């Protein structure tokens, strides 16, 4: 059974002309290597660009999990750390800053001694709830915790 090609010749030629930009260079942090991430300047690069663009916002080992916990309400920094015992303080700070920069998380600092900082989802962050919950549902149905993933 033959299927039609995903892209017409015209679209393949148009997508081939789109340039990409490097957002950071590969470097090592401890034993982890951070690889170069390519971000498209335009979403007209290919049919999968919208998926790629979405994944760029929630990429990283911890962003999806942080968003999941913030769906339940406002949390302080140490409350998030308690829920994610394997994350380092530096990594949590980095991930929260990126989520804040992308408009998904609101950081509220209260002028107290010691400083009180709370994190909550913005309206834009709340729009990711169906995505995060779909990932959770898929994980619940397709993984067995403590065992190797299903083939």
FENMOLIN-V333024 format. One record per backbone hydrogen bond with DSSP energy under -0.5 kcal/mol. CO is the residue of the C=O (numbers start at 1). NH is the residue of the N-H. If there is no record, write none. Layout:
CO,NH  CO,NH
This chain:
8,12  9,13  10,14  11,15  12,16  13,17  14,17  15,18  19,41  21,39  24,37  27,34  29,32  32,29  32,34  33,35  34,27  37,23  37,24  37,39  39,21  42,45  46,49  48,52  49,53  50,54  51,55  52,56  53,57  54,57  54,58  55,59  58,64  62,66  63,67  64,68  65,69  66,70  67,71  68,71  69,72  70,73  75,119  76,80  77,81  78,82  79,83  80,84  84,87  88,92  89,93  90,94  91,95  92,96  93,97  94,98  95,99  96,100  97,101  98,102  99,104  99,105  100,103  104,122  105,107  106,108  106,120  107,109  108,110  108,118  110,112  110,116  115,117  116,110  117,77  118,108  119,75  120,106  122,126  123,127  124,127  125,128  126,129  128,132  129,133  130,134  131,135  132,136  133,137  134,138  135,139  136,140  137,141  138,142  139,143  142,150  143,145  144,147
